[in-house]
């Protein structure tokens, strides 16, 4: 068979032997070339669009496409590189926007965590402070914040018929009470100085009287401000309702004068000291007797307590202070009967310890008829520091005698305290930060026997006052009388230093 040819128009062509062969059009090669041309144009167009997109992305910094949210995830970025290359520009922008939102959420979460952490730190600090106060290790350094000496002191006053022997102040700083030798108790408004109520005294021969029938010697107000306790020479402890101004209960278990009263801080547990040489514990919520503490060999003149179930007392002529640990059923004895050499080579012996005041759970102060103020720590049997003749010597008589320490008061857990006598001045003192000494700060003129002192801190503006119970006579006798003195109370504001601008 001879070979034949196919024409380009698809018609049959004749072979060499003359046979007709059908002709095929050459459309295949033409169409293929045309398609290849179209594909080439399409690829060029796509490349141009990608270049345009790339140039748009590179116009300037700050776009969301330029943000690197995966800086710390290089390995993850490499694994997702191929997948990201398949994204359209819209999908890429959506993905980056989601990553940006997630990063903002993460920053906000971290900020909230920091705030919560700060709150926890503040709460922990407050709990630590409360715990330190409970253990007696928290102290406020405030003595240097006052402006001394006090020029033209702001003094309020009120009158009693006879000598004021004791004062008590509510913790909210709104009211206070005064007790007197006239057997009465008066309730006062601290802000205005007005008399709010009077609990009158009765005659000695009167029985079943709702009140006292002899000198009132001691007062105390509970921490919650609900109860007032009063004690006196009539051997009674009366419990009064502060709100209703009425007698709730009368305890008669003591066999001699009730010389001191103290409520435990944050509790309605009451301690009472008596000339019968005992200390008794009372539950005022239940209005019942609890226990009796023995140990002193003479009259118990003064008592004080703070938060723990323990109290410190002064034992008059047994020349001891005693710290009673109620739960442990133990007592620590601190002896003040040491002879000390005073200035001018004069010797004075502590014949009687009459007043005691707690600084914190570990340290306390005492004063007596030798004119010495002593600083004690529960870990030592002897005083850490003594200040002799704190109020000087009496000029009367041929034998020099010291002015007794008749009263002490301290701002609890601080370095400021006050002392009183009848030398004509109330003296303010500063305790050293290491609790190993104290120094005089200033004095405030006050004529009469300073029988009682209390510091007052107002709740509204935190102003600090010193409340003074004063009289013409000593609260325990009439061996001396200062006629120039006025029986009553004085309220003295302690001015703060002006802040520098």
VEXTIVEX-862613 format. One line per field, with one value per residue (C-alpha): residue in one letter; x, y, z. Coordinates in Angstrom, 3 decimals. Layout:
BEGIN
res = [a:...]
east = [X:...]
north = [Y:...]
up = [Z:...]
***
This chain:
BEGIN
res = [x:x:x:x:x:x:x:x:x:x:x:x:x:x:x:x:x:x:x:x:x:x:x:x:x:x:x:x:x:x:x:x:x:x:x:x:x:x:x:x:x:x:x:x:x:x:x:x:x:x:x:x:x:x:x:x:x:x:x:x:x:x:x:x:x:x:x:x:x:x:x:x:x:x:x:x:x:x:x:x:x:x:x:x:x:x:x:x:x:x:x:x:x:x:x:x:x:x:x:x:x:x:x:x:x:x:x:x:x:x:x:x:x:x:x:x:x:x:x:x:x:x:x:x:x:x:x:x:x:x:x:x:x:x:x:x:x:x:x:x:x:x:x:x:x:x:x:x:x:x:x:x:x:x:x:x:x:x:x:x:x:x:x:x:x:x:x:x:x:x:x:x:x:x:x:x:x:x:x:x:x:x:x:x:x:x:x:x:x:x:x:x:x:x:x:x:x:x:x:x:x:x:x:x:x:x:x:x:x:x:x:x:x:x:x:x:x:x:x:x:x:x:x:x:x:x:x:x:x:x:x:x:x:x:x:x:x:x:x:x:x:x:x:x:x:x:x:x:x:x:x:x:x:x:x:x:x:x:x:x:x:x:x:x:x:x:x:x:x:x:x:x:x:x:x:x:x:x:x:x:x:x:x:x:x:x:x:x:x:x:x:x:x:x:x:x:x:x:x:x:x:x:x:x:x:x:x:x:x:x:x:x:x:x:x:x:x:x:x:x:x:x:x:x:x:x:x:x:x:x:x:x:x:x:x:x:x:x:x:x:x:x:x:x:x:x:x:x:x:x:x:x:x:x:x:x:x:x:x:x:x:x:x:x:x:x:x:x:x:x:x:x:x:x:x:x:x:x:x:x:x:x:x:x:x:x:x:x:x:x:x:x:x:x:x:x:x:x:x:x:x:x:x:x:x:x:x:x:x:x:x:x:x:x:x:x:x:x:x:x:x:x:x:x:x:x:x:x:x:x:x:x:x:x:x:x:x:x:x:x:x:x:x:x:x:x:x:x:x:x:x:x:x:x:x:x:x:x:x:x:x:x:x:x:x:x:x:x:x:x:x:x:x:x:x:x:x:x:x:x:x:x:x:x:x:x:x:x:x:x:x:x:x:x:x:x:x:x:x:x:x]
east = [0.000:1.308:1.264:-1.222:-1.474:-4.136:-5.007:-5.387:-9.038:-9.988:-10.983:-9.995:-6.733:-5.614:-2.781:-0.136:-2.224:-5.198:-7.315:-9.230:-8.416:-10.623:-8.968:-8.743:-8.678:-5.699:-7.850:-6.096:-2.841:-4.565:-6.832:-3.947:-1.906:-4.825:-5.421:-1.752:-1.879:-4.926:-3.274:-0.161:-2.195:-4.051:-0.809:0.628:-2.522:-2.384:1.286:0.514:-2.320:-0.048:2.569:-0.081:-1.232:2.352:2.974:-0.208:0.947:4.304:2.895:3.709:4.129:1.402:-1.026:-2.645:-0.952:2.443:1.773:3.722:1.513:3.478:6.863:7.260:5.875:8.387:8.040:4.268:4.629:6.815:4.353:1.499:3.442:2.099:-1.448:-1.129:0.169:-3.124:-5.120:-6.790:-6.074:-9.485:-8.884:-5.454:-6.833:-9.542:-6.966:-4.697:-7.647:-8.591:-5.016:-4.999:-8.224:-6.802:-3.653:-5.733:-7.777:-4.583:-3.258:-6.543:-6.489:-2.959:-4.016:-6.949:-4.633:-2.316:-5.226:-6.345:-2.792:-2.670:-5.963:-4.600:-1.464:-3.531:-5.710:-2.650:-1.091:-4.260:-4.432:-0.767:-1.388:-4.334:-2.268:0.573:-1.840:-3.188:0.321:1.339:3.976:2.298:3.063:2.185:4.892:2.761:4.445:6.368:3.243:1.968:2.880:4.510:4.500:0.766:0.105:-3.398:-4.782:-8.359:-9.986:-13.606:-14.820:-17.701:-18.474:-19.210:-20.321:-17.372:-14.001:-14.032:-12.326:-12.584:-13.487:-14.350:-14.637:-16.557:-14.384:-16.384:-15.342:-18.887:-19.706:-17.870:-18.692:-17.375:-17.630:-17.372:-17.102:-20.732:-21.612:-23.048:-22.165:-22.744:-22.968:-21.597:-21.561:-17.912:-18.478:-20.700:-19.703:-23.370:-24.697:-26.809:-27.849:-27.156:-27.134:-27.602:-25.966:-27.783:-27.159:-25.019:-27.837:-30.148:-30.485:-31.496:-30.671:-30.251:-26.874:-23.943:-24.215:-20.585:-17.614:-17.400:-13.795:-13.778:-15.564:-15.226:-17.126:-17.281:-15.733:-19.131:-20.381:-23.359:-22.353:-20.986:-19.464:-18.960:-17.404:-16.932:-16.377:-19.810:-18.235:-20.678:-20.161:-23.081:-23.690:-25.593:-27.178:-25.561:-28.481:-31.320:-29.520:-30.752:-29.248:-29.020:-27.222:-25.503:-22.661:-21.834:-19.223:-16.301:-15.685:-14.102:-13.961:-13.847:-10.829:-10.420:-12.411:-11.327:-13.152:-11.140:-10.764:-13.178:-15.048:-17.562:-15.362:-14.821:-11.960:-12.460:-9.814:-10.596:-9.119:-9.955:-6.723:-8.551:-9.318:-12.596:-13.685:-17.227:-19.174:-21.306:-23.123:-24.571:-24.365:-22.632:-19.535:-16.721:-13.617:-11.387:-7.643:-5.489:-1.901:-1.602:-0.664:-2.252:-4.985:-5.232:-5.192:-5.366:-5.952:-5.682:-6.150:-6.046:-7.145:-5.723:-7.260:-4.816:-4.591:-1.929:-2.512:-0.833:-0.652:-0.115:2.154:3.090:5.149:4.434:2.763:1.292:0.440:-2.304:-2.545:-6.111:-6.120:-2.733:-3.690:-0.327:0.886:4.124:5.404:7.256:8.880:9.247:10.637:14.153:15.879:17.008:19.389:17.675:19.302:21.053:21.992:18.531:17.117:13.472:11.945:8.815:6.390:3.298:2.511:-0.804:-1.412:-0.674:-1.287:-0.610:1.251:0.781:0.580:4.270:5.016:3.374:3.913:3.483:3.619:3.548:4.066:7.826:7.119:8.769:7.351:8.621:8.683:8.284:8.514:6.832:10.136:11.950:11.172:12.710:11.832:13.630:13.709:12.704:12.235:12.644:10.701:8.659:6.586:9.233:9.424:6.920:8.151:6.009:7.416:10.916:11.199:11.262:8.548:7.881:4.647:2.835:1.911:-1.872:-2.809:-1.417:-2.885:-1.497:-2.665:-2.587:0.071:1.793:4.710:2.758:1.576:0.564:0.980:-0.808:-0.209:-1.071:2.067:0.063:1.004:0.032:3.121:3.360:6.077:7.547:8.610:11.720:11.274:13.206:10.991:13.998:13.422:11.169:11.691:9.501:7.822:5.851:3.539:0.049:-0.935:-3.653:-4.431:-5.779:-5.474:-5.368:-7.202:-7.883:-6.626:-7.887:-6.914:-9.787:-9.614:-12.638:-13.865:-14.835:-11.653:-9.251:-8.581:-6.920:-7.942:-6.847:-9.707:-8.852:-10.771:-9.747:-10.661:-9.663:-8.823:-7.107:-9.650:-8.809:-8.682:-8.962:-5.507:-4.845:-7.088:-6.333:-8.962:-8.065:-8.970:-12.417:-14.073:-14.941:-13.413:-11.266:-11.003:-7.762:-7.125:-3.607:-2.755:-1.109:1.815:0.924:1.868:4.455:3.245]
north = [0.000:3.328:6.171:8.996:12.594:14.443:17.959:20.790:21.314:17.756:16.619:13.262:13.229:10.828:8.452:7.455:4.495:6.763:5.802:8.473:8.984:11.165:14.437:15.618:19.274:20.438:21.914:20.159:22.009:25.368:24.960:23.802:26.836:29.121:27.572:27.866:31.527:32.124:30.248:32.350:35.564:34.330:33.482:36.869:38.564:36.625:37.468:41.122:41.082:39.430:42.105:44.792:43.200:42.950:46.591:47.602:45.675:47.459:50.983:51.849:50.500:50.127:48.017:45.056:42.774:43.874:42.928:39.945:38.009:34.796:36.107:33.396:30.615:30.274:26.513:26.737:29.459:27.208:24.347:26.616:28.371:26.274:26.600:30.379:30.632:29.140:31.927:34.694:38.265:38.441:35.236:36.449:39.735:37.847:35.523:38.388:40.288:37.262:36.963:40.640:40.272:37.256:39.188:42.052:39.599:38.066:41.485:42.291:38.967:39.669:43.127:41.652:39.092:41.873:43.744:40.610:40.046:43.571:43.007:39.814:41.638:44.356:41.821:39.884:43.083:43.906:40.402:40.634:43.934:42.502:39.473:41.694:43.689:40.467:39.355:42.791:43.439:46.172:49.730:53.180:55.821:58.918:60.946:63.056:63.929:66.353:69.996:70.474:72.511:73.173:76.904:78.001:74.452:73.841:72.681:71.719:71.126:69.852:70.017:67.518:68.296:66.408:65.108:63.121:59.784:57.963:58.388:55.956:56.579:54.641:53.296:55.224:58.458:59.821:59.544:59.249:58.771:60.282:58.875:60.903:60.835:61.951:58.365:59.615:58.706:61.185:60.445:63.146:63.946:64.206:66.507:69.088:68.517:68.381:66.212:63.360:61.430:61.181:58.003:59.492:58.124:57.058:57.256:54.651:53.265:52.724:49.072:47.687:50.988:51.010:52.670:53.305:54.402:55.492:56.794:55.487:54.378:52.715:52.727:50.688:50.506:47.336:47.309:47.071:50.073:48.211:47.959:50.245:48.696:50.698:49.832:51.611:51.612:50.017:46.717:46.536:46.130:47.608:46.733:49.397:49.489:52.307:52.605:52.404:54.081:51.498:49.017:45.456:43.621:44.193:41.871:41.734:38.950:41.219:41.639:45.095:48.179:47.631:49.673:48.770:47.498:46.541:44.961:42.648:44.201:42.705:40.819:41.358:39.615:41.873:41.902:43.514:44.389:44.842:45.779:42.200:41.177:39.295:39.720:38.360:37.513:38.101:37.189:40.237:38.649:36.121:38.501:35.851:35.228:33.155:32.857:34.403:35.040:35.003:36.044:39.598:40.076:43.513:45.620:45.424:49.070:48.971:46.567:46.614:44.197:44.032:41.310:38.152:36.374:37.885:40.957:42.947:44.371:46.565:45.258:48.409:47.678:44.162:46.174:43.829:43.871:40.560:39.291:36.674:34.179:32.980:30.031:28.719:29.312:30.977:34.335:36.258:38.381:41.667:43.211:46.942:46.998:48.005:50.984:53.490:56.420:59.629:62.894:64.810:61.401:61.015:57.519:56.672:53.259:52.142:51.659:51.161:50.484:52.191:52.365:50.114:50.537:48.111:49.338:46.086:42.398:42.280:45.665:47.795:50.819:51.278:54.163:54.560:56.754:57.115:59.221:56.648:55.507:52.050:50.345:46.566:43.634:40.313:38.486:40.267:40.361:43.800:46.988:47.699:51.411:53.697:57.451:58.794:61.746:62.009:64.851:66.269:66.799:68.406:71.639:71.422:69.927:69.350:65.879:65.922:63.712:62.807:63.586:60.280:58.950:59.033:58.132:56.822:56.629:55.436:55.254:51.487:50.011:53.391:55.366:58.143:58.101:60.585:60.716:62.672:63.786:66.960:68.998:71.227:69.552:66.620:65.241:63.602:61.066:59.309:55.652:54.711:52.487:49.665:49.869:50.253:53.827:56.867:60.627:63.616:65.491:68.328:69.243:70.701:72.906:71.326:72.404:69.670:65.943:64.192:61.026:59.581:59.935:58.503:59.143:59.615:59.070:60.325:58.070:60.873:62.893:60.926:63.842:62.833:64.200:63.654:63.273:64.240:63.444:66.023:67.053:68.897:65.613:62.322:59.686:57.479:60.045:63.559:64.033:66.990:69.466:71.876:74.595:76.268:73.128:72.623:69.212:67.896:66.839:68.481:67.513:68.634:68.357:67.380:69.518:67.836:69.348:71.294:69.493:71.230:72.170]
up = [0.000:-0.985:1.472:1.180:2.422:4.295:3.214:5.648:4.751:5.749:2.279:0.846:-1.086:-3.735:-3.118:-5.631:-6.760:-7.218:-4.184:-2.381:1.362:3.638:4.598:8.377:9.339:11.419:14.200:17.092:16.850:16.436:19.455:21.607:20.703:21.422:24.863:25.708:24.825:27.056:29.960:29.563:29.736:32.813:34.636:33.770:35.104:38.397:38.804:38.219:40.789:43.356:42.701:43.151:46.431:47.572:46.742:48.625:51.701:51.597:51.438:55.107:58.631:61.207:59.249:60.863:58.262:59.536:63.176:64.385:66.782:66.557:67.611:70.241:68.088:65.224:64.997:64.775:62.150:60.002:60.248:59.188:56.443:53.616:54.882:55.207:51.639:50.465:52.214:50.320:51.451:53.151:55.082:56.106:57.433:59.331:60.886:61.959:63.410:65.525:66.737:67.663:69.652:71.467:72.354:73.784:75.849:77.160:78.218:79.961:81.764:82.944:84.172:86.098:87.618:88.762:90.376:92.144:93.297:94.706:96.540:98.025:99.136:100.808:102.594:103.689:105.007:106.964:108.417:109.334:111.089:113.028:113.967:115.159:117.294:118.748:119.661:120.879:118.223:116.191:117.244:115.984:116.134:116.754:119.502:116.981:114.985:117.648:118.034:121.440:123.595:123.485:123.406:124.433:124.638:123.559:126.807:127.501:131.038:133.139:136.850:139.619:143.129:144.645:143.437:140.190:140.845:137.483:133.810:130.992:127.240:124.573:121.757:119.150:120.860:121.123:124.832:128.129:131.809:135.021:138.550:141.717:145.493:145.576:144.444:141.152:137.570:134.755:131.038:128.722:125.008:123.998:121.016:122.695:126.323:127.334:130.128:128.729:131.824:135.551:137.628:141.109:144.226:147.369:151.084:152.785:154.905:151.924:150.870:147.466:145.806:142.014:142.065:144.364:147.963:148.436:146.456:142.892:142.291:138.857:135.491:132.283:128.968:126.852:123.377:121.669:123.653:125.138:128.780:131.474:134.593:137.789:141.140:144.428:148.154:148.670:147.380:144.470:140.732:138.809:135.157:133.228:129.783:127.835:125.419:127.937:130.872:133.349:135.809:134.492:137.288:140.617:141.682:145.397:145.531:146.489:150.221:150.017:147.811:144.035:142.957:139.277:136.279:132.753:129.798:127.580:124.123:121.581:124.286:127.085:129.617:132.634:135.161:138.574:141.191:144.853:148.209:149.274:147.421:144.665:140.988:139.677:136.141:134.897:131.757:131.065:128.108:130.553:133.549:135.629:137.741:136.173:138.350:141.036:140.717:143.850:144.430:145.713:149.363:149.664:148.141:144.347:143.315:139.523:136.641:132.849:129.942:126.144:123.706:125.243:128.210:130.642:132.840:134.675:138.153:140.779:144.346:146.442:149.413:148.327:145.794:142.904:139.533:138.434:134.971:135.219:132.345:132.725:130.318:131.458:135.126:135.719:136.991:136.476:139.364:138.799:141.866:142.274:145.833:144.831:146.440:143.844:144.193:143.120:142.140:144.944:146.426:147.989:148.313:147.775:148.085:146.261:149.153:147.023:143.358:142.715:138.954:135.992:132.254:129.396:126.311:124.398:125.258:126.223:127.828:130.514:132.767:136.512:138.966:142.716:145.754:145.208:142.124:139.861:136.526:135.557:132.167:132.261:129.879:130.595:130.088:132.945:136.665:137.150:135.254:131.995:132.719:135.601:135.625:139.153:140.540:137.367:138.866:141.166:144.944:147.281:148.786:151.905:155.099:156.361:154.834:151.022:149.570:145.966:144.194:143.755:140.369:140.708:137.123:133.839:130.333:127.014:123.420:123.081:120.793:120.474:121.900:123.663:127.278:129.986:133.746:136.450:140.024:141.980:141.203:138.850:135.567:133.390:131.699:128.280:127.486:124.456:124.551:122.572:119.535:121.196:124.327:126.591:127.780:127.572:127.671:128.628:125.780:127.331:130.183:130.445:133.365:135.517:139.095:141.369:141.923:138.555:139.617:136.162:132.581:129.284:125.673:123.221:119.460:117.535:114.740:112.332:111.847:114.055:116.390:119.648:123.041:126.618:129.109:132.691:135.882:138.463:141.987:145.120:146.881:146.183:145.199:148.197:150.994:152.330:153.854:151.556:149.782:146.951:147.266:143.979:142.040:140.518:140.755:137.314:134.027:131.359:127.693:126.036:122.297:121.240:118.173:115.207:113.389:110.266:107.083:104.944:101.488]
***
